């Protein structure tokens, strides 16, 4: 019986305390501060720079080049990017497959102030596939209609070269949806591991 009474007393006291915390007092007229997800987040810099990548597709080496930029918010960054990739060595006058895409770029680094630290990012973009001979022939009519969604998550290490310059080496995977195939390339052949070097020039606080 005493245990039950003690339990009821604890519930009543807790409810009373909670009610006192919720009820506004007559002496405090300050409007409660609105809570937000990024209340304590701070912009700590911005950057831009080139990106180079290597991959495999249909047993042929893919070479990519592009760039991007963004804003650093604490340990995160948010920005935009664009990439172009070709597969096998460039043969002038010979039709080859080319992939172009661009879009949103999200990343996270920790602890970014260390000389060598973790670097992760994900690129989410839209684009298309074309066939080119690297002279004046780009076959858009048959192949650019293969609109693609490309997602590339990656992880690796980043090295602080200077306060305004960082280099990241990563391993990722390229997911391509919407490619219908061409020649010896199947629909899934552009889905492949990707190795990348990312150069970031800018202001890092």
URMOLIN-V104414 format. One record per residue. RES is the residue in three letters. SS is DSSP state (a for helix, b for strand, c for the rest). BURIAL is + if it has 16 or more other C-alpha atoms within 10 Angstrom, else -. D_LAST is the distance of its C-alpha to the last C-alpha in Angstrom with 2 decimals. Layout:
BEGIN
[[RES:SS:BURIAL:D_LAST] [RES:SS:BURIAL:D_LAST]]
END
This chain:
BEGIN
[[UNK:c:-:62.85] [UNK:a:-:60.75] [UNK:a:-:57.87] [UNK:a:-:58.09] [UNK:a:-:58.21] [UNK:a:-:55.16] [UNK:a:-:53.25] [UNK:a:-:54.25] [UNK:a:-:53.31] [UNK:a:-:49.79] [UNK:a:-:49.35] [UNK:a:-:50.68] [UNK:a:-:48.50] [UNK:a:-:45.35] [UNK:a:-:46.31] [UNK:a:-:46.98] [UNK:a:-:43.62] [UNK:a:-:41.82] [UNK:a:-:43.91] [UNK:a:-:43.07] [UNK:a:-:39.32] [UNK:a:-:39.80] [UNK:c:-:42.23] [UNK:c:-:40.79] [UNK:c:-:42.13] [UNK:c:-:43.96] [UNK:c:-:41.95] [UNK:c:-:38.50] [UNK:c:-:38.16] [UNK:c:-:34.38] [UNK:c:-:33.48] [UNK:c:-:31.57] [UNK:c:-:27.92] [UNK:c:-:27.46] [UNK:c:-:25.63] [UNK:c:-:23.18] [UNK:c:-:21.61] [UNK:c:-:17.99] [UNK:c:-:18.63] [UNK:c:-:15.67] [UNK:c:-:13.17] [UNK:c:-:10.19] [UNK:b:-:8.77] [UNK:b:-:5.04] [UNK:b:+:5.92] [UNK:b:+:9.24] [UNK:b:+:11.34] [UNK:b:+:15.01] [UNK:b:+:17.40] [UNK:b:+:20.73] [UNK:b:+:22.08] [UNK:b:+:25.27] [UNK:b:+:27.46] [UNK:b:+:30.78] [UNK:b:+:33.16] [UNK:b:+:36.86] [UNK:b:+:39.24] [UNK:c:+:43.01] [UNK:c:-:42.75] [UNK:b:-:41.11] [UNK:b:-:37.71] [UNK:b:+:35.28] [UNK:b:+:32.79] [UNK:b:+:29.96] [UNK:b:+:27.58] [UNK:b:+:25.26] [UNK:b:+:21.73] [UNK:b:+:19.27] [UNK:b:+:16.06] [UNK:b:+:14.07] [UNK:b:+:11.48] [UNK:b:+:8.86] [UNK:b:+:9.92] [UNK:c:+:8.91] [UNK:c:+:10.41] [UNK:b:+:12.43] [UNK:b:+:12.56] [UNK:b:+:15.49] [UNK:b:+:17.10] [UNK:b:+:20.33] [UNK:b:+:22.00] [UNK:b:+:25.38] [UNK:b:+:27.42] [UNK:b:+:30.87] [UNK:b:+:32.87] [UNK:b:+:36.29] [UNK:b:+:38.47] [UNK:c:-:40.56] [UNK:c:-:40.49] [UNK:c:-:40.76] [UNK:c:-:44.48] [UNK:c:-:45.26] [UNK:c:-:48.11] [UNK:c:-:47.86] [UNK:c:+:46.61] [UNK:b:+:43.50] [UNK:b:+:41.28] [UNK:b:+:37.91] [UNK:b:+:35.32] [UNK:b:+:32.81] [UNK:b:+:30.38] [UNK:b:+:27.17] [UNK:b:+:25.46] [UNK:b:+:22.74] [UNK:b:+:19.93] [UNK:b:+:18.25] [UNK:b:+:16.12] [UNK:b:+:14.67] [UNK:b:+:12.96] [UNK:b:+:13.45] [UNK:c:-:12.42] [UNK:c:+:9.58] [UNK:c:-:8.67] [UNK:c:-:12.37] [UNK:c:-:13.97] [UNK:b:+:15.95] [UNK:b:+:15.27] [UNK:b:+:16.87] [UNK:b:+:16.36] [UNK:b:+:18.51] [UNK:b:+:19.24] [UNK:b:+:22.25] [UNK:b:+:23.56] [UNK:b:+:26.23] [UNK:b:+:28.19] [UNK:b:+:31.60] [UNK:b:+:33.56] [UNK:b:+:36.86] [UNK:b:+:38.96] [UNK:b:+:40.94] [UNK:b:+:43.35] [UNK:b:+:43.15] [UNK:c:+:45.03] [UNK:c:-:42.17] [UNK:c:-:44.58] [UNK:c:-:45.45] [UNK:c:-:46.20] [UNK:b:+:43.87] [UNK:b:-:45.78] [UNK:a:-:44.10] [UNK:a:-:47.27] [UNK:a:-:47.86] [UNK:a:+:44.43] [UNK:c:+:41.72] [UNK:c:-:43.30] [UNK:c:+:41.87] [UNK:b:+:38.86] [UNK:b:+:36.43] [UNK:b:+:33.74] [UNK:b:+:31.29] [UNK:b:+:28.95] [UNK:b:+:26.98] [UNK:b:+:25.20] [UNK:b:+:23.62] [UNK:b:+:22.04] [UNK:b:+:21.16] [UNK:b:+:18.75] [UNK:b:+:15.71] [UNK:b:+:15.28] [UNK:b:+:12.34] [UNK:b:-:14.38] [UNK:b:-:11.98] [UNK:c:-:8.36] [UNK:c:-:9.36] [UNK:b:+:11.96] [UNK:b:+:12.73] [UNK:b:+:16.28] [UNK:b:+:17.59] [UNK:b:+:21.25] [UNK:b:+:22.77] [UNK:b:+:26.17] [UNK:b:+:27.01] [UNK:b:+:30.05] [UNK:b:+:31.08] [UNK:b:+:33.21] [UNK:b:+:35.23] [UNK:b:+:37.57] [UNK:c:+:40.13] [UNK:c:+:41.14] [UNK:c:-:44.95] [UNK:c:-:45.41] [UNK:b:-:46.73] [UNK:c:-:49.21] [UNK:c:-:48.59] [UNK:b:-:45.29] [UNK:c:-:45.70] [UNK:c:-:43.84] [UNK:c:+:41.58] [UNK:c:+:41.07] [UNK:c:+:37.65] [UNK:c:+:36.37] [UNK:b:+:35.03] [UNK:b:+:32.36] [UNK:b:+:29.60] [UNK:b:+:27.64] [UNK:b:+:24.59] [UNK:b:+:22.12] [UNK:b:+:18.94] [UNK:b:+:17.02] [UNK:b:+:13.59] [UNK:b:+:12.68] [UNK:b:+:9.92] [UNK:b:-:6.47] [UNK:b:+:3.79] [UNK:c:-:0.00]]
END
